[in-house]
């Protein structure tokens, strides 16, 4: 199975950390696309012509300017199934709003919610949970 990642995060340091953790865990050849804007990521997903990977994991920050993570999820859910079925969303957040995190975590397209800071242990745990082999 071919796997790729999309990182949606408005802070450069968090993008850098997530990118490094993915490369350390999955190897240098795993494709990673980074977006500092949820709008840009959504446009990329909606209009991507030829998807080479079988499965893409989206690491989504909730607390972003303009289009936040919760709004991104609502718009993502409105895309056709033939697009959304190829993606799995993992929310990565520093939010402490338990009600909001529970609501979003219960959505069909959201695999899990993890809290920042993202560590290699948390990342590996998420991959195991969604049945991605890290060997």
N, CA, C and O atoms as a MOPAC input file, in Angstrom:
PM7 MOZYME 1SCF
protein

 N      0.84100 1    -1.17800 1     0.00000 1
 C      0.00000 1     0.00000 1     0.00000 1
 C      0.88900 1     1.24600 1     0.00000 1
 O      1.82700 1     1.35200 1     0.79000 1
 N      0.58400 1     2.17500 1    -0.88700 1
 C      1.31900 1     3.43700 1    -0.95000 1
 C      0.64700 1     4.43700 1    -0.01900 1
 O     -0.57100 1     4.61200 1    -0.04400 1
 N      1.45800 1     5.08400 1     0.79300 1
 C      0.96800 1     5.98300 1     1.83200 1
 C      1.60000 1     7.35400 1     1.66000 1
 O      2.76600 1     7.47100 1     1.28600 1
 N      0.80700 1     8.40200 1     1.94200 1
 C      1.33700 1     9.76400 1     1.94700 1
 C      0.71100 1    10.52900 1     3.10600 1
 O     -0.21900 1    10.05400 1     3.75800 1
 N      1.24100 1    11.71900 1     3.34500 1
 C      0.75600 1    12.56600 1     4.42900 1
 C      0.49700 1    13.97200 1     3.92200 1
 O      1.17700 1    14.46900 1     3.02400 1
 N     -0.50600 1    14.60000 1     4.52400 1
 C     -0.75600 1    16.02500 1     4.35200 1
 C     -0.71700 1    16.63800 1     5.73500 1
 O     -1.40800 1    16.17900 1     6.64400 1
 N      0.09400 1    17.68000 1     5.89900 1
 C      0.17600 1    18.40700 1     7.16000 1
 C     -0.50800 1    19.75000 1     6.98700 1
 O     -0.16600 1    20.52000 1     6.09000 1
 N     -1.48400 1    20.03000 1     7.85600 1
 C     -2.18400 1    21.31300 1     7.82200 1
 C     -1.97000 1    21.97500 1     9.17200 1
 O     -2.54600 1    21.57100 1    10.18200 1
 N     -1.13800 1    22.99100 1     9.16800 1
 C     -0.69900 1    23.62600 1    10.41300 1
 C     -0.23500 1    25.04300 1    10.09500 1
 O      0.51000 1    25.24200 1     9.13600 1
 N     -0.65800 1    26.02600 1    10.87800 1
 C     -0.27700 1    27.40400 1    10.59200 1
 C      1.02900 1    27.83800 1    11.26200 1
 O      1.52200 1    28.92800 1    10.97400 1
 N      1.59600 1    27.02400 1    12.13800 1
 C      2.85800 1    27.37400 1    12.79000 1
 C      4.01400 1    26.59900 1    12.15800 1
 O      3.99800 1    25.37000 1    12.10500 1
 N      5.01400 1    27.33700 1    11.68300 1
 C      6.13800 1    26.69800 1    10.98800 1
 C      6.86900 1    25.68800 1    11.85700 1
 O      7.28300 1    24.63900 1    11.36400 1
 N      7.03500 1    25.98100 1    13.13400 1
 C      7.76900 1    25.05800 1    14.01000 1
 C      7.02000 1    23.72900 1    14.14900 1
 O      7.64400 1    22.66800 1    14.15900 1
 N      5.68500 1    23.78100 1    14.25700 1
 C      4.90000 1    22.54500 1    14.35200 1
 C      4.92200 1    21.76700 1    13.04200 1
 O      4.93300 1    20.53700 1    13.05200 1
 N      4.92800 1    22.47900 1    11.90900 1
 C      5.07200 1    21.80800 1    10.60700 1
 C      6.42000 1    21.09700 1    10.52600 1
 O      6.49700 1    19.94600 1    10.09500 1
 N      7.46600 1    21.78100 1    10.93700 1
 C      8.81100 1    21.22100 1    10.90500 1
 C      8.89200 1    19.95600 1    11.76600 1
 O      9.42300 1    18.93500 1    11.32700 1
 N      8.36600 1    20.02800 1    12.98600 1
 C      8.40500 1    18.87700 1    13.90300 1
 C      7.64700 1    17.69300 1    13.32000 1
 O      8.15600 1    16.57200 1    13.31200 1
 N      6.43300 1    17.93400 1    12.83100 1
 C      5.62700 1    16.84700 1    12.25800 1
 C      6.33000 1    16.23700 1    11.04600 1
 O      6.36500 1    15.01600 1    10.89400 1
 N      6.88300 1    17.08200 1    10.19300 1
 C      7.59000 1    16.60800 1     8.99800 1
 C      8.76400 1    15.72000 1     9.39200 1
 O      8.94500 1    14.63900 1     8.83100 1
 N      9.55500 1    16.17100 1    10.35000 1
 C     10.70500 1    15.39500 1    10.83200 1
 C     10.27300 1    14.05900 1    11.43500 1
 O     10.88900 1    13.02700 1    11.16800 1
 N      9.20500 1    14.07500 1    12.25500 1
 C      8.72400 1    12.83500 1    12.88300 1
 C      8.26000 1    11.82200 1    11.84100 1
 O      8.52700 1    10.62700 1    11.97000 1
 N      7.57400 1    12.29500 1    10.82100 1
 C      7.11400 1    11.38700 1     9.76100 1
 C      8.31800 1    10.76800 1     9.05500 1
 O      8.35900 1     9.55500 1     8.84700 1
 N      9.28500 1    11.58400 1     8.69000 1
 C     10.47800 1    11.07600 1     7.99400 1
 C     11.25800 1    10.10000 1     8.87500 1
 O     11.72500 1     9.06700 1     8.39400 1
 N     11.40100 1    10.42700 1    10.17500 1
 C     12.12600 1     9.53600 1    11.09300 1
 C     11.41600 1     8.20000 1    11.25500 1
 O     12.06200 1     7.16100 1    11.39700 1
 N     10.08800 1     8.22700 1    11.23500 1
 C      9.30200 1     7.02200 1    11.48300 1
 C      9.05300 1     6.21200 1    10.21900 1
 O      9.12700 1     4.98300 1    10.23900 1
 N      8.76000 1     6.89100 1     9.12800 1
 C      8.33500 1     6.21600 1     7.90500 1
 C      9.42300 1     6.12600 1     6.83600 1
 O      9.29000 1     5.35700 1     5.88400 1
 N     10.48800 1     6.89800 1     6.98300 1
 C     11.55500 1     6.90700 1     5.98400 1
 C     11.47700 1     8.14700 1     5.11400 1
 O     10.45900 1     8.83700 1     5.06400 1
 N     12.58700 1     8.41300 1     4.42700 1
 C     12.69800 1     9.64300 1     3.64200 1
 C     11.85800 1     9.65000 1     2.36600 1
 O     11.61400 1    10.71500 1     1.79900 1
 N     11.41800 1     8.49100 1     1.90900 1
 C     10.72500 1     8.44400 1     0.62400 1
 C      9.20400 1     8.60600 1     0.71800 1
 O      8.52700 1     8.59400 1    -0.30900 1
 N      8.65400 1     8.75700 1     1.93100 1
 C      7.20900 1     8.92800 1     2.05400 1
 C      6.83300 1    10.35600 1     1.61600 1
 O      7.42400 1    11.32400 1     2.09500 1
 N      5.85400 1    10.48400 1     0.70900 1
 C      5.45400 1    11.81100 1     0.24600 1
 C      4.72100 1    12.59600 1     1.35100 1
 O      3.82300 1    12.07400 1     2.01200 1
 N      5.12800 1    13.85700 1     1.53100 1
 C      4.50600 1    14.74000 1     2.51500 1
 C      4.24100 1    16.08000 1     1.84500 1
 O      5.14600 1    16.69700 1     1.28200 1
 N      2.99100 1    16.52200 1     1.91200 1
 C      2.63700 1    17.86000 1     1.44300 1
 C      2.29300 1    18.69400 1     2.67200 1
 O      1.59500 1    18.22100 1     3.56900 1
 N      2.77800 1    19.93100 1     2.71600 1
 C      2.51700 1    20.78700 1     3.86100 1
 C      1.72700 1    22.01000 1     3.43200 1
 O      1.94500 1    22.57100 1     2.35800 1
 N      0.80100 1    22.41200 1     4.29900 1
 C     -0.03000 1    23.58600 1     4.05400 1
 C     -0.14600 1    24.39400 1     5.33500 1
 O     -0.41600 1    23.84800 1     6.40500 1
 N      0.05900 1    25.69400 1     5.21500 1
 C     -0.11400 1    26.58000 1     6.36600 1
 C     -1.50900 1    27.19400 1     6.37200 1
 O     -1.83900 1    28.00300 1     7.23900 1
 N     -2.31600 1    26.80300 1     5.40400 1
 C     -3.68800 1    27.29300 1     5.27800 1
 C     -4.61300 1    26.11700 1     4.98500 1
 O     -4.35500 1    25.32100 1     4.08200 1
 N     -5.68100 1    26.01500 1     5.74900 1
 C     -6.65100 1    24.94100 1     5.52600 1
 C     -7.34100 1    25.10300 1     4.17200 1
 O     -7.69600 1    24.11500 1     3.52900 1
 N     -7.53000 1    26.35200 1     3.74200 1
 C     -8.15500 1    26.59700 1     2.43600 1
 C     -7.30300 1    26.01400 1     1.31000 1
 O     -7.82000 1    25.36200 1     0.40300 1
 N     -5.99500 1    26.25600 1     1.37800 1
 C     -5.10200 1    25.73800 1     0.33800 1
 C     -5.10200 1    24.21000 1     0.32400 1
 O     -5.10300 1    23.59400 1    -0.74100 1
 N     -5.10200 1    23.61000 1     1.49600 1
 C     -5.12400 1    22.14500 1     1.59000 1
 C     -6.41700 1    21.58800 1     1.00600 1
 O     -6.39800 1    20.60600 1     0.26500 1
 N     -7.52600 1    22.21000 1     1.33800 1
 C     -8.82200 1    21.75300 1     0.82700 1
 C     -8.88000 1    21.86700 1    -0.69200 1
 O     -9.37500 1    20.96200 1    -1.36400 1
 N     -8.37700 1    22.97700 1    -1.23900 1
 C     -8.32800 1    23.13800 1    -2.69600 1
 C     -7.47000 1    22.04800 1    -3.32200 1
 O     -7.84500 1    21.47200 1    -4.34300 1
 N     -6.32700 1    21.76300 1    -2.72000 1
 C     -5.44200 1    20.71900 1    -3.23800 1
 C     -6.16100 1    19.36800 1    -3.26500 1
 O     -6.10700 1    18.65000 1    -4.26400 1
 N     -6.82500 1    19.03200 1    -2.17600 1
 C     -7.52200 1    17.74900 1    -2.07100 1
 C     -8.66600 1    17.67400 1    -3.08000 1
 O     -8.83000 1    16.66300 1    -3.76200 1
 N     -9.45200 1    18.73800 1    -3.17300 1
 C    -10.63300 1    18.73800 1    -4.04400 1
 C    -10.26400 1    18.68700 1    -5.52400 1
 O    -10.99600 1    18.11200 1    -6.33000 1
 N     -9.12200 1    19.29200 1    -5.88300 1
 C     -8.78900 1    19.42600 1    -7.30400 1
 C     -7.58000 1    18.60000 1    -7.73600 1
 O     -7.10900 1    18.74000 1    -8.86500 1
 N     -7.07000 1    17.73800 1    -6.85000 1
 C     -5.94900 1    16.88100 1    -7.21300 1
 C     -6.39900 1    15.94500 1    -8.33200 1
 O     -7.36600 1    15.19800 1    -8.18500 1
 N     -5.69600 1    16.00000 1    -9.43100 1
 C     -6.11700 1    15.23600 1   -10.61100 1
 C     -5.77000 1    13.75600 1   -10.51400 1
 O     -6.62300 1    12.89800 1   -10.74000 1
 N     -4.53900 1    13.46200 1   -10.18500 1
 C     -4.09100 1    12.08400 1   -10.19700 1
 C     -3.42700 1    11.74800 1    -8.87000 1
 O     -2.29500 1    12.15500 1    -8.60900 1
 N     -4.12900 1    11.01300 1    -8.05000 1
 C     -3.60600 1    10.64200 1    -6.73300 1
 C     -2.83500 1     9.33300 1    -6.87000 1
 O     -3.40200 1     8.30300 1    -7.23300 1
 N     -1.53200 1     9.38400 1    -6.57400 1
 C     -0.68400 1     8.19600 1    -6.74800 1
 C     -0.75200 1     7.25400 1    -5.55600 1
 O     -0.56200 1     6.04700 1    -5.70600 1
 N     -1.02200 1     7.79800 1    -4.37400 1
 C     -1.03300 1     6.98100 1    -3.16900 1
 C     -2.41400 1     6.37400 1    -2.93000 1
 O     -3.43600 1     6.93800 1    -3.32100 1
 N     -2.41600 1     5.20300 1    -2.27500 1
 C     -3.66900 1     4.53200 1    -1.94900 1
 C     -4.35500 1     5.19500 1    -0.75100 1
 O     -5.58000 1     5.19500 1    -0.63500 1
 N     -3.54000 1     5.75200 1     0.12100 1
 C     -4.06900 1     6.25000 1     1.38700 1
 C     -3.25200 1     7.46400 1     1.82200 1
 O     -2.02300 1     7.45400 1     1.76000 1
 N     -3.95700 1     8.51300 1     2.26400 1
 C     -3.29200 1     9.71800 1     2.73700 1
 C     -3.79400 1    10.04500 1     4.12700 1
 O     -4.99800 1    10.11500 1     4.37200 1
 N     -2.84500 1    10.24400 1     5.03600 1
 C     -3.16500 1    10.63600 1     6.39900 1
 C     -3.03800 1    12.15500 1     6.47800 1
 O     -1.99500 1    12.71400 1     6.13900 1
 N     -4.09700 1    12.81500 1     6.92600 1
 C     -4.08100 1    14.26200 1     7.11900 1
 C     -3.86500 1    14.53700 1     8.59700 1
 O     -4.67600 1    14.13400 1     9.43200 1
 N     -2.77200 1    15.22300 1     8.92500 1
 C     -2.55700 1    15.69400 1    10.28700 1
 C     -3.04800 1    17.13200 1    10.32000 1
 O     -2.44600 1    18.02100 1     9.71900 1
 N     -4.14900 1    17.35000 1    11.03000 1
 C     -4.88300 1    18.61800 1    10.98300 1
 C     -4.84900 1    19.33800 1    12.31500 1
 O     -5.27900 1    18.80300 1    13.33700 1
 N     -4.33400 1    20.55900 1    12.29500 1
 C     -4.39900 1    21.42700 1    13.46800 1
 C     -5.79400 1    22.04700 1    13.51500 1
 O     -6.33000 1    22.44700 1    12.48100 1
 N     -6.38100 1    22.12800 1    14.70300 1
 C     -7.71700 1    22.72500 1    14.83000 1
 C     -7.68700 1    24.23800 1    14.90600 1
 O     -8.54500 1    24.91000 1    14.33400 1
 N     -6.70800 1    24.77400 1    15.60700 1
 C     -6.70900 1    26.19900 1    15.92100 1
 C     -5.87600 1    26.97000 1    14.90100 1
 O     -4.67600 1    27.18300 1    15.07800 1
 N     -6.55800 1    27.38300 1    13.82000 1
 C     -5.90100 1    28.12000 1    12.75100 1
 C     -6.72800 1    29.34300 1    12.39800 1
 O     -7.94100 1    29.36000 1    12.61200 1
 N     -6.07500 1    30.37100 1    11.85400 1
 C     -6.82700 1    31.56600 1    11.43900 1
 C     -7.68400 1    31.27100 1    10.20800 1
 O     -7.48700 1    30.26400 1     9.52900 1
 N     -8.61400 1    32.14300 1     9.93700 1
 C     -9.56100 1    32.07000 1     8.81800 1
 C    -10.36800 1    30.77500 1     8.85700 1
 O    -11.40900 1    30.73100 1     9.51300 1
 N     -9.92800 1    29.73900 1     8.18700 1
 C    -10.65200 1    28.46400 1     8.17700 1
 C     -9.99300 1    27.55300 1     9.20900 1
 O     -8.87700 1    27.07400 1     9.00600 1
 N    -10.69900 1    27.31900 1    10.32500 1
 C    -10.10200 1    26.47800 1    11.36800 1
 C    -10.30800 1    24.99500 1    11.03100 1
 O    -10.95600 1    24.65500 1    10.04100 1
 N     -9.74900 1    24.13200 1    11.86500 1
 C     -9.81200 1    22.70000 1    11.60100 1
 C    -11.22500 1    22.13600 1    11.58500 1
 O    -11.53900 1    21.26900 1    10.76900 1
 N    -12.08000 1    22.62200 1    12.48300 1
 C    -13.46700 1    22.13500 1    12.52400 1
 C    -14.20400 1    22.51600 1    11.24200 1
 O    -14.96700 1    21.71100 1    10.70800 1
 N    -13.98700 1    23.72900 1    10.74500 1
 C    -14.61200 1    24.15200 1     9.48800 1
 C    -14.04900 1    23.36400 1     8.30700 1
 O    -14.77900 1    23.02200 1     7.37800 1
 N    -12.75500 1    23.08000 1     8.34900 1
 C    -12.13700 1    22.25500 1     7.31100 1
 C    -12.83600 1    20.89700 1     7.24400 1
 O    -13.16800 1    20.41400 1     6.16200 1
 N    -13.05600 1    20.28800 1     8.40900 1
 C    -13.70600 1    18.97500 1     8.45400 1
 C    -15.10600 1    19.04800 1     7.85300 1
 O    -15.49400 1    18.16300 1     7.09000 1
 N    -15.86200 1    20.07800 1     8.18200 1
 C    -17.21900 1    20.22800 1     7.62000 1
 C    -17.18100 1    20.33700 1     6.10000 1
 O    -17.98500 1    19.70600 1     5.41400 1
 N    -16.26000 1    21.12700 1     5.57100 1
 C    -16.14300 1    21.27300 1     4.12000 1
 C    -15.61200 1    19.99400 1     3.47400 1
 O    -16.03900 1    19.62700 1     2.37900 1
 N    -14.69100 1    19.32100 1     4.14200 1
 C    -14.14600 1    18.05600 1     3.64200 1
 C    -15.25800 1    17.01100 1     3.52700 1
 O    -15.32200 1    16.26800 1     2.54700 1
 N    -16.12800 1    16.96200 1     4.53100 1
 C    -17.23200 1    15.99200 1     4.52000 1
 C    -18.17400 1    16.20400 1     3.34700 1
 O    -18.85200 1    15.27100 1     2.91800 1
 N    -18.22100 1    17.42200 1     2.82800 1
 C    -19.11300 1    17.72800 1     1.70500 1
 C    -18.53900 1    17.29200 1     0.35900 1
 O    -19.25000 1    17.28700 1    -0.64600 1
 N    -17.26300 1    16.92600 1     0.33300 1
 C    -16.65700 1    16.45000 1    -0.91600 1
 C    -17.21700 1    15.06800 1    -1.27100 1
 O    -17.70400 1    14.35300 1    -0.39500 1
 N    -17.15000 1    14.69700 1    -2.54100 1
 C    -17.64500 1    13.37000 1    -2.95300 1
 C    -16.88400 1    12.23700 1    -2.25700 1
 O    -15.70000 1    12.36900 1    -1.94800 1
 N    -17.57600 1    11.13400 1    -2.01900 1
 C    -16.97000 1     9.96700 1    -1.35800 1
 C    -15.74600 1     9.44400 1    -2.09400 1
 O    -14.80300 1     8.96900 1    -1.46000 1
 N    -15.74500 1     9.52300 1    -3.43200 1
 C    -14.58600 1     9.00600 1    -4.16800 1
 C    -13.31400 1     9.80300 1    -3.86300 1
 O    -12.20900 1     9.32700 1    -4.12200 1
 N    -13.46400 1    11.00000 1    -3.32000 1
 C    -12.31100 1    11.77100 1    -2.85000 1
 C    -12.04900 1    11.45300 1    -1.38400 1
 O    -10.93600 1    11.06400 1    -1.03100 1
 N    -13.03900 1    11.61100 1    -0.53600 1
 C    -12.83100 1    11.49900 1     0.91100 1
 C    -12.43300 1    10.09400 1     1.35600 1
 O    -11.76000 1     9.94100 1     2.37500 1
 N    -12.83200 1     9.07900 1     0.61800 1
 C    -12.51300 1     7.70000 1     1.00200 1
 C    -11.02000 1     7.38700 1     0.97700 1
 O    -10.58900 1     6.37700 1     1.53200 1
 N    -10.23800 1     8.24000 1     0.34200 1
 C     -8.79600 1     8.00700 1     0.23100 1
 C     -8.00600 1     8.68900 1     1.34200 1
 O     -6.77700 1     8.61400 1     1.37300 1
 N     -8.70900 1     9.35100 1     2.25100 1
 C     -8.05400 1    10.13800 1     3.29700 1
 C     -8.51800 1     9.70700 1     4.68200 1
 O     -9.63700 1     9.23000 1     4.86900 1
 N     -7.61400 1     9.89200 1     5.64800 1
 C     -7.94100 1     9.68700 1     7.05600 1
 C     -7.43000 1    10.91400 1     7.80200 1
 O     -6.28700 1    11.33100 1     7.61100 1
 N     -8.27200 1    11.48900 1     8.64600 1
 C     -7.89800 1    12.70100 1     9.36900 1
 C     -7.50900 1    12.36200 1    10.79500 1
 O     -8.22200 1    11.64900 1    11.50100 1
 N     -6.36400 1    12.88800 1    11.20300 1
 C     -5.90900 1    12.82000 1    12.58000 1
 C     -5.79900 1    14.25900 1    13.06400 1
 O     -5.01600 1    15.04000 1    12.52400 1
 N     -6.57300 1    14.60700 1    14.07000 1
 C     -6.53200 1    15.96200 1    14.62200 1
 C     -5.35700 1    16.04900 1    15.59700 1
 O     -5.20500 1    15.21100 1    16.48600 1
 N     -4.53100 1    17.08000 1    15.41200 1
 C     -3.40500 1    17.34900 1    16.29800 1
 C     -3.64900 1    18.73600 1    16.87900 1
 O     -3.65300 1    19.72300 1    16.14400 1
 N     -3.85200 1    18.82100 1    18.19100 1
 C     -4.28800 1    20.10200 1    18.74100 1
 C     -3.76600 1    20.36700 1    20.14000 1
 O     -3.37500 1    19.45300 1    20.86500 1
 N     -3.77000 1    21.62400 1    20.49400 1
 C     -3.47500 1    22.03200 1    21.86700 1
 C     -4.76600 1    22.46600 1    22.57000 1
 O     -4.73200 1    22.90300 1    23.72000 1
 N     -5.88400 1    22.34800 1    21.88800 1
 C     -7.17000 1    22.75200 1    22.44500 1
 C     -7.53600 1    21.89900 1    23.66600 1
 O     -7.25800 1    20.70100 1    23.71600 1
 N     -8.15600 1    22.54400 1    24.63100 1
 C     -8.62000 1    21.84500 1    25.82900 1
 C    -10.14700 1    21.77700 1    25.87500 1
 O    -10.72200 1    21.40800 1    26.89900 1
 N    -10.80200 1    22.13100 1    24.76800 1
 C    -12.25700 1    22.12000 1    24.70300 1
 C    -12.72400 1    20.67600 1    24.49300 1
 O    -12.86700 1    20.21700 1    23.36000 1
 N    -12.95500 1    19.97500 1    25.59700 1
 C    -13.28800 1    18.54300 1    25.55400 1
 C    -14.54500 1    18.26400 1    24.73700 1
 O    -14.58200 1    17.30000 1    23.97200 1
 N    -15.56500 1    19.08800 1    24.88800 1
 C    -16.81700 1    18.86600 1    24.15100 1
 C    -16.57200 1    18.94300 1    22.63900 1
 O    -17.06700 1    18.10600 1    21.88400 1
 N    -15.82100 1    19.93200 1    22.20900 1
 C    -15.51700 1    20.08800 1    20.78000 1
 C    -14.65700 1    18.93500 1    20.27700 1
 O    -14.90000 1    18.40300 1    19.19300 1
 N    -13.65600 1    18.54900 1    21.05600 1
 C    -12.78500 1    17.43800 1    20.64900 1
 C    -13.55800 1    16.12500 1    20.57800 1
 O    -13.34100 1    15.32400 1    19.66900 1
 N    -14.45700 1    15.90100 1    21.53100 1
 C    -15.29300 1    14.69000 1    21.49200 1
 C    -16.20800 1    14.70400 1    20.27300 1
 O    -16.36400 1    13.68600 1    19.60000 1
 N    -16.81100 1    15.85300 1    19.99000 1
 C    -17.72100 1    15.97900 1    18.84400 1
 C    -16.97000 1    15.68300 1    17.54100 1
 O    -17.44500 1    14.91100 1    16.70800 1
 N    -15.80900 1    16.29400 1    17.37500 1
 C    -15.03500 1    16.08700 1    16.15000 1
 C    -14.44600 1    14.67600 1    16.09800 1
 O    -14.40800 1    14.05700 1    15.03400 1
 N    -13.99200 1    14.17400 1    17.23400 1
 C    -13.41000 1    12.83700 1    17.28100 1
 C    -14.39700 1    11.73600 1    16.94700 1
 O    -13.99800 1    10.64500 1    16.54100 1
 N    -15.68000 1    12.00900 1    17.11500 1
 C    -16.71700 1    11.02200 1    16.80700 1
 C    -17.15800 1    11.04100 1    15.34700 1
 O    -17.97700 1    10.21800 1    14.93700 1
 N    -16.62900 1    11.96400 1    14.57000 1
 C    -16.98100 1    12.00300 1    13.14700 1
 C    -16.34800 1    10.81100 1    12.43500 1
 O    -15.24100 1    10.38900 1    12.76800 1
 N    -17.05600 1    10.28700 1    11.47000 1
 C    -16.61400 1     9.09900 1    10.74100 1
 C    -15.24400 1     9.27500 1    10.08200 1
 O    -14.44800 1     8.33700 1    10.04200 1
 N    -14.97400 1    10.45900 1     9.57300 1
 C    -13.72900 1    10.68100 1     8.83600 1
 C    -12.53200 1    10.98700 1     9.73300 1
 O    -11.39600 1    11.02200 1     9.26100 1
 N    -12.78100 1    11.20900 1    11.02600 1
 C    -11.69200 1    11.50600 1    11.95900 1
 C    -11.26600 1    10.20700 1    12.64300 1
 O    -12.05200 1     9.57000 1    13.34300 1
 N    -10.01600 1     9.83400 1    12.42600 1
 C     -9.50200 1     8.59800 1    13.01100 1
 C     -9.27500 1     8.74100 1    14.50800 1
 O     -9.65400 1     7.87100 1    15.29300 1
 N     -8.65200 1     9.85100 1    14.89200 1
 C     -8.34400 1    10.05700 1    16.29900 1
 C     -7.95100 1    11.51600 1    16.53000 1
 O     -7.74800 1    12.28200 1    15.58800 1
 N     -7.85100 1    11.87300 1    17.80000 1
 C     -7.41100 1    13.19900 1    18.22000 1
 C     -6.20100 1    13.01300 1    19.11900 1
 O     -6.24300 1    12.22900 1    20.06800 1
 N     -5.11500 1    13.73600 1    18.82500 1
 C     -3.95300 1    13.69900 1    19.69900 1
 C     -3.58100 1    15.11600 1    20.10500 1
 O     -3.81400 1    16.07500 1    19.37000 1
 N     -2.99700 1    15.22300 1    21.29400 1
 C     -2.64900 1    16.54200 1    21.81300 1
 C     -1.19500 1    16.87700 1    21.50100 1
 O     -0.31900 1    16.01400 1    21.44700 1
 N     -0.98700 1    18.16900 1    21.29900 1
 C      0.37800 1    18.67900 1    21.12700 1
 C      1.04300 1    18.71000 1    22.49200 1
 O      0.35800 1    18.86800 1    23.50200 1
 N      2.32500 1    18.56800 1    22.54600 1
 C      3.24600 1    18.47400 1    21.41400 1
 C      3.24200 1    17.07100 1    20.81000 1
 O      3.09800 1    16.07100 1    21.51400 1
 N      3.40200 1    17.02700 1    19.49600 1
 C      3.49100 1    15.75300 1    18.79100 1
 C      4.86400 1    15.15100 1    19.07200 1
 O      5.89400 1    15.80300 1    18.90000 1
 N      4.85500 1    13.90400 1    19.50500 1
 C      6.10900 1    13.18700 1    19.78100 1
 C      6.15300 1    11.93800 1    18.91400 1
 O      5.14300 1    11.54200 1    18.33200 1
 N      7.31900 1    11.32500 1    18.82900 1
 C      7.43500 1    10.10700 1    18.04100 1
 C      6.58000 1     8.99700 1    18.64300 1
 O      6.00000 1     8.19900 1    17.90600 1
 N      6.49200 1     8.93400 1    19.97000 1
 C      5.67300 1     7.90600 1    20.61800 1
 C      4.19100 1     8.09800 1    20.27300 1
 O      3.49800 1     7.13500 1    19.94400 1
 N      3.71400 1     9.33300 1    20.34800 1
 C      2.30700 1     9.60200 1    20.00000 1
 C      2.05500 1     9.28600 1    18.53600 1
 O      1.03000 1     8.69800 1    18.18900 1
 N      2.99600 1     9.67700 1    17.67000 1
 C      2.83400 1     9.44100 1    16.24200 1
 C      2.79900 1     7.94300 1    15.93300 1
 O      1.95000 1     7.48700 1    15.16800 1
 N      3.71500 1     7.18200 1    16.52400 1
 C      3.71900 1     5.72600 1    16.30500 1
 C      2.43800 1     5.09000 1    16.83400 1
 O      1.89500 1     4.17800 1    16.21100 1
 N      1.95900 1     5.55900 1    17.96400 1
 C      0.72100 1     5.04000 1    18.54000 1
 C     -0.46200 1     5.27400 1    17.60600 1
 O     -1.30600 1     4.39500 1    17.43000 1
 N     -0.51800 1     6.44700 1    17.01800 1
 C     -1.59300 1     6.75600 1    16.06300 1
 C     -1.49600 1     5.84300 1    14.85100 1
 O     -2.50700 1     5.31100 1    14.39300 1
 N     -0.29000 1     5.65600 1    14.32900 1
 C     -0.11300 1     4.78500 1    13.16200 1
 C     -0.53900 1     3.35900 1    13.46500 1
 O     -1.16700 1     2.70600 1    12.63200 1
 N     -0.20400 1     2.87500 1    14.64800 1
 C     -0.63900 1     1.53100 1    15.04900 1
 C     -2.15600 1     1.46500 1    15.15500 1
 O     -2.77700 1     0.49000 1    14.73200 1
 N     -2.74300 1     2.50500 1    15.72100 1
 C     -4.19400 1     2.55100 1    15.88000 1
 C     -4.91600 1     2.49200 1    14.54200 1
 O     -5.96500 1     1.85700 1    14.42700 1
 N     -4.36000 1     3.15000 1    13.53400 1
 C     -5.00600 1     3.12200 1    12.22200 1
 C     -4.36200 1     2.10500 1    11.28600 1
 O     -4.55000 1     2.14000 1    10.07000 1
 N     -3.59700 1     1.20000 1    11.88800 1
 C     -3.03900 1     0.02200 1    11.22500 1
 C     -2.09700 1     0.36900 1    10.07900 1
 O     -2.24100 1    -0.11300 1     8.95500 1
 N     -1.11900 1     1.22700 1    10.40500 1
 C     -0.05100 1     1.53800 1     9.45600 1
 C      1.22200 1     0.89400 1     9.99200 1
 O      1.60700 1     1.12500 1    11.13900 1
 N      1.87000 1     0.09200 1     9.16400 1
 C      3.10700 1    -0.57900 1     9.58200 1
 C      4.26700 1     0.41300 1     9.48000 1
 O      4.48100 1     1.02700 1     8.43500 1
 N      5.01200 1     0.56000 1    10.57800 1
 C      6.13600 1     1.50300 1    10.60000 1
 C      7.47300 1     0.81000 1    10.39600 1
 O      8.51900 1     1.43700 1    10.56200 1
 N      7.46300 1    -0.44000 1    10.04900 1
 C      8.74000 1    -1.15700 1     9.84200 1
 C      9.19000 1    -1.06500 1     8.40500 1
 O     10.23700 1    -1.60700 1     8.05000 1

